[in-house]
Amino acid sequence: MSRLLRVRRSLLLTGAFVLFLAVLPATGAAAVPPAQSTGGWTMPRLTVEGQAITDVDGRAVLLRGANFNKLAEYAQNDPPLPTVVPMDGTEFARMARLGFNVVRLNLSWSALEPAPGAFDQAYVDRIRDAVQRAKEHGIYTVLDMHQDAWGPAVGTPDGVACPPGMQPGFGWDGAPAWATLTDGWTTCTIGDLRESAPAVARAFQNFYDNVNGIQDHLVATWARLAAEFKNEPAVAGYDLLNEPNPGLRGPVAAADQLGRFYQRAIGAIRAAEQGGFEHLVFFEPSAIWSGIGVDALPPPQYLTDPLLVFSPHLYAESILLSSDFPTIDQGFELAMAAADVYGAPMWTGEWGWWGDPAVEAAQVDRFVDDLDRYRTGGAWWSWVQACGDPHAVRDGNTEKPQGNLNAIDCPSGAPLGLVEDFARPLSRAYPRAAPGLTEVEDGGFAGTGAGLVEAWYPGAERPRLTTTNVDGVDLARIDGGWRLTGEATGDYSVATQAG
């Protein structure tokens, strides 16, 4: 069967599954804040120029880093182990040692609005603390309204028997219990696929239909959160909703209702930012993209804001249902073609591997090659995973070491250190910010324009570089590597020398 036929078959099966479940703003001008020097790196506020993320100095900015779930509120599944690893104050310094300049900070609606109309200021203070700690090390923050399988309340209670062919579902993260309207549909899953629980689809559909004003609540919560950070340039922007489920509609109708929610949320955010400045808005296709590598897109008519970033999760050759399509390269091609529909940059909010690091490091290298080729970035999933994380409980791994980028022993939770085979490709050299960037490859880069160039080079050994039309080149030794700065003029380039 051809790859194209396989993809068509996957789309048809996805649509059939969704149908199966069914039968079961105004903006104001604001002063531009000055660039801030943090951790030795400049951190102007970010914007969009053409289909590139740039800063207000006109430089292309490549955002590369990791997801960080230590502020997420997960369901406490059996056994009663911690669902997240507590913050210890060292995380962002360790990220900086890898050359990271962004963290996708996973937040929970259930923690932000624990009761209807409430807004937990103590939780906001924890968010603000994380943003500040990251900023001190030159790391931008993407505020991500994270959810998996709707929320913690969509788990199968102990003692409940599932229908034949189904398995008990776990509670995950996202919406508060009071906003979880399942209409009594079963929380059991098919094949342990969390998104297959009819209760998840029903809860999402009630959200899209704004039953009991549930969608109004999340829109208002986004507005209140944006108002808190409207003057903060270290906040790169807002990821509106992680991997949204299509609910009970077919692909086209599901994409339309998702687009309408995005339009409402963006309008509320822009109104809340008046008196400050507008941030980037990251928007995702549905969770289907994360499962098969392509999906129906929210219509562009709903997504006309000039600061949008298309943000699919690229798991080709990792966790996609098909093992041979798309490949890593094809996954990027599909994502870039979708970004073209909106005339927006593409930035992948999640990507990663979880098998044998010694083997899979080669795939990670290939993925980073494509990040370079398309002059973009993304956030690895994830920085660290706790022993009681729903992923670990579901997979029966609560007494086995948890990997990701920083391994821990389970069930003790004792740190086991950085997973070096993944850390090496993730910490590869790249230009963090450069004017008119046209090429990135093997630690070298080129562009056309004038302005400050900043680049990261890992390791203790001083990199050997050749530059053209870059004045005042300075290589400063920093923790974990080297910081290159210089003033580019005209057609410029920076190349690495072997040996």
ChimeraX attribute file (.defattr): number of C-alpha atoms within 10 A of each C-alpha:
attribute: neighborCount
match mode: 1-to-1
recipient: residues
	/A:1	5
	/A:2	8
	/A:3	12
	/A:4	11
	/A:5	10
	/A:6	14
	/A:7	17
	/A:8	12
	/A:9	12
	/A:10	17
	/A:11	18
	/A:12	13
	/A:13	12
	/A:14	18
	/A:15	18
	/A:16	14
	/A:17	14
	/A:18	22
	/A:19	16
	/A:20	13
	/A:21	19
	/A:22	16
	/A:23	8
	/A:24	11
	/A:25	13
	/A:26	10
	/A:27	16
	/A:28	13
	/A:29	11
	/A:30	13
	/A:31	9
	/A:32	14
	/A:33	14
	/A:34	11
	/A:35	16
	/A:36	16
	/A:37	14
	/A:38	15
	/A:39	16
	/A:40	13
	/A:41	22
	/A:42	16
	/A:43	24
	/A:44	22
	/A:45	26
	/A:46	25
	/A:47	25
	/A:48	21
	/A:49	17
	/A:50	11
	/A:51	18
	/A:52	22
	/A:53	28
	/A:54	23
	/A:55	22
	/A:56	17
	/A:57	16
	/A:58	20
	/A:59	26
	/A:60	27
	/A:61	24
	/A:62	24
	/A:63	26
	/A:64	27
	/A:65	29
	/A:66	26
	/A:67	23
	/A:68	23
	/A:69	27
	/A:70	19
	/A:71	19
	/A:72	21
	/A:73	25
	/A:74	25
	/A:75	20
	/A:76	19
	/A:77	20
	/A:78	13
	/A:79	11
	/A:80	11
	/A:81	18
	/A:82	16
	/A:83	23
	/A:84	21
	/A:85	19
	/A:86	11
	/A:87	13
	/A:88	7
	/A:89	11
	/A:90	9
	/A:91	14
	/A:92	24
	/A:93	20
	/A:94	15
	/A:95	22
	/A:96	23
	/A:97	17
	/A:98	24
	/A:99	29
	/A:100	25
	/A:101	25
	/A:102	28
	/A:103	31
	/A:104	30
	/A:105	25
	/A:106	22
	/A:107	26
	/A:108	24
	/A:109	24
	/A:110	23
	/A:111	23
	/A:112	25
	/A:113	22
	/A:114	17
	/A:115	14
	/A:116	11
	/A:117	12
	/A:118	12
	/A:119	18
	/A:120	14
	/A:121	14
	/A:122	11
	/A:123	16
	/A:124	16
	/A:125	12
	/A:126	12
	/A:127	19
	/A:128	16
	/A:129	12
	/A:130	21
	/A:131	23
	/A:132	18
	/A:133	17
	/A:134	26
	/A:135	24
	/A:136	19
	/A:137	21
	/A:138	26
	/A:139	31
	/A:140	29
	/A:141	26
	/A:142	26
	/A:143	24
	/A:144	23
	/A:145	23
	/A:146	25
	/A:147	25
	/A:148	23
	/A:149	29
	/A:150	30
	/A:151	27
	/A:152	24
	/A:153	26
	/A:154	29
	/A:155	23
	/A:156	20
	/A:157	15
	/A:158	8
	/A:159	7
	/A:160	11
	/A:161	13
	/A:162	15
	/A:163	12
	/A:164	7
	/A:165	9
	/A:166	18
	/A:167	18
	/A:168	23
	/A:169	25
	/A:170	27
	/A:171	24
	/A:172	24
	/A:173	25
	/A:174	28
	/A:175	30
	/A:176	21
	/A:177	15
	/A:178	13
	/A:179	26
	/A:180	22
	/A:181	21
	/A:182	19
	/A:183	10
	/A:184	9
	/A:185	16
	/A:186	23
	/A:187	26
	/A:188	28
	/A:189	24
	/A:190	17
	/A:191	12
	/A:192	16
	/A:193	13
	/A:194	23
	/A:195	21
	/A:196	21
	/A:197	27
	/A:198	27
	/A:199	29
	/A:200	31
	/A:201	25
	/A:202	26
	/A:203	26
	/A:204	24
	/A:205	22
	/A:206	21
	/A:207	24
	/A:208	20
	/A:209	15
	/A:210	14
	/A:211	14
	/A:212	12
	/A:213	13
	/A:214	19
	/A:215	20
	/A:216	16
	/A:217	19
	/A:218	23
	/A:219	20
	/A:220	19
	/A:221	21
	/A:222	22
	/A:223	20
	/A:224	17
	/A:225	20
	/A:226	25
	/A:227	19
	/A:228	17
	/A:229	20
	/A:230	20
	/A:231	21
	/A:232	19
	/A:233	24
	/A:234	25
	/A:235	27
	/A:236	28
	/A:237	28
	/A:238	25
	/A:239	24
	/A:240	22
	/A:241	24
	/A:242	26
	/A:243	24
	/A:244	20
	/A:245	26
	/A:246	28
	/A:247	29
	/A:248	26
	/A:249	19
	/A:250	17
	/A:251	23
	/A:252	15
	/A:253	15
	/A:254	21
	/A:255	19
	/A:256	20
	/A:257	21
	/A:258	23
	/A:259	22
	/A:260	17
	/A:261	23
	/A:262	22
	/A:263	18
	/A:264	16
	/A:265	23
	/A:266	25
	/A:267	17
	/A:268	22
	/A:269	27
	/A:270	22
	/A:271	17
	/A:272	26
	/A:273	24
	/A:274	17
	/A:275	15
	/A:276	21
	/A:277	21
	/A:278	28
	/A:279	26
	/A:280	21
	/A:281	24
	/A:282	27
	/A:283	25
	/A:284	26
	/A:285	26
	/A:286	26
	/A:287	21
	/A:288	22
	/A:289	21
	/A:290	22
	/A:291	20
	/A:292	23
	/A:293	28
	/A:294	23
	/A:295	21
	/A:296	18
	/A:297	21
	/A:298	25
	/A:299	17
	/A:300	13
	/A:301	11
	/A:302	17
	/A:303	18
	/A:304	14
	/A:305	17
	/A:306	16
	/A:307	21
	/A:308	26
	/A:309	28
	/A:310	26
	/A:311	24
	/A:312	33
	/A:313	29
	/A:314	29
	/A:315	24
	/A:316	28
	/A:317	22
	/A:318	19
	/A:319	17
	/A:320	19
	/A:321	15
	/A:322	18
	/A:323	12
	/A:324	12
	/A:325	20
	/A:326	23
	/A:327	17
	/A:328	20
	/A:329	15
	/A:330	13
	/A:331	24
	/A:332	23
	/A:333	15
	/A:334	17
	/A:335	21
	/A:336	20
	/A:337	13
	/A:338	22
	/A:339	21
	/A:340	14
	/A:341	12
	/A:342	22
	/A:343	19
	/A:344	25
	/A:345	24
	/A:346	29
	/A:347	30
	/A:348	24
	/A:349	28
	/A:350	22
	/A:351	22
	/A:352	24
	/A:353	22
	/A:354	15
	/A:355	12
	/A:356	11
	/A:357	19
	/A:358	11
	/A:359	11
	/A:360	18
	/A:361	20
	/A:362	14
	/A:363	19
	/A:364	23
	/A:365	16
	/A:366	15
	/A:367	24
	/A:368	21
	/A:369	18
	/A:370	20
	/A:371	21
	/A:372	21
	/A:373	14
	/A:374	17
	/A:375	25
	/A:376	21
	/A:377	22
	/A:378	26
	/A:379	25
	/A:380	22
	/A:381	22
	/A:382	22
	/A:383	22
	/A:384	22
	/A:385	26
	/A:386	27
	/A:387	28
	/A:388	27
	/A:389	23
	/A:390	26
	/A:391	17
	/A:392	19
	/A:393	20
	/A:394	17
	/A:395	9
	/A:396	10
	/A:397	17
	/A:398	25
	/A:399	15
	/A:400	14
	/A:401	20
	/A:402	25
	/A:403	23
	/A:404	21
	/A:405	25
	/A:406	18
	/A:407	20
	/A:408	23
	/A:409	18
	/A:410	19
	/A:411	18
	/A:412	14
	/A:413	21
	/A:414	12
	/A:415	15
	/A:416	13
	/A:417	12
	/A:418	17
	/A:419	15
	/A:420	14
	/A:421	17
	/A:422	25
	/A:423	17
	/A:424	15
	/A:425	19
	/A:426	23
	/A:427	23
	/A:428	19
	/A:429	23
	/A:430	23
	/A:431	27
	/A:432	23
	/A:433	27
	/A:434	30
	/A:435	26
	/A:436	21
	/A:437	23
	/A:438	16
	/A:439	14
	/A:440	24
	/A:441	19
	/A:442	12
	/A:443	20
	/A:444	20
	/A:445	22
	/A:446	22
	/A:447	20
	/A:448	17
	/A:449	18
	/A:450	19
	/A:451	19
	/A:452	20
	/A:453	22
	/A:454	23
	/A:455	22
	/A:456	24
	/A:457	24
	/A:458	23
	/A:459	18
	/A:460	12
	/A:461	10
	/A:462	13
	/A:463	19
	/A:464	10
	/A:465	14
	/A:466	12
	/A:467	17
	/A:468	14
	/A:469	16
	/A:470	21
	/A:471	15
	/A:472	11
	/A:473	14
	/A:474	13
	/A:475	19
	/A:476	13
	/A:477	16
	/A:478	18
	/A:479	16
	/A:480	19
	/A:481	22
	/A:482	23
	/A:483	21
	/A:484	19
	/A:485	22
	/A:486	19
	/A:487	19
	/A:488	27
	/A:489	18
	/A:490	15
	/A:491	16
	/A:492	21
	/A:493	21
	/A:494	21
	/A:495	17
	/A:496	16
	/A:497	11
	/A:498	7
	/A:499	5
